[in-house]
């Protein structure tokens, strides 16, 4: 849930200053990014967001699984 209007930015702002958006997510817990005047993306601080309570190993497993899923064909080719 959005608790602060400071946690809302446009896609243009996010594109131009992602480091600033990341700092904002650290401060606020999350940032909602709007595209075409609609909420479209959510940038969250994984260490602060209670909805995503994972250990560091679980976070790494999550990211690794995503990378493997997205690039499975390339990994299979490399394994030959």
TAJOBEL-V697118 format. One record per pair of residues at least 24 apart in sequence whose ideal C-beta (glycine too) atoms are under 10 Angstrom apart, sorted by the first residue. I is the first residue (numbers start at 0). J is the second residue. Records with the same first field share a line. If there is no record, write none. Layout:
I: J / J
This chain:
0: 29 / 50
1: 27 / 28 / 29 / 30 / 31 / 38 / 41
2: 27 / 28 / 29
3: 27 / 28 / 29 / 30
4: 31
5: 30
6: 30 / 31 / 32 / 41 / 42
7: 31 / 32 / 33 / 38
8: 32 / 33 / 40 / 42
9: 33 / 34 / 35 / 36
10: 34 / 35 / 39 / 40
13: 39 / 40 / 42
17: 42
24: 48
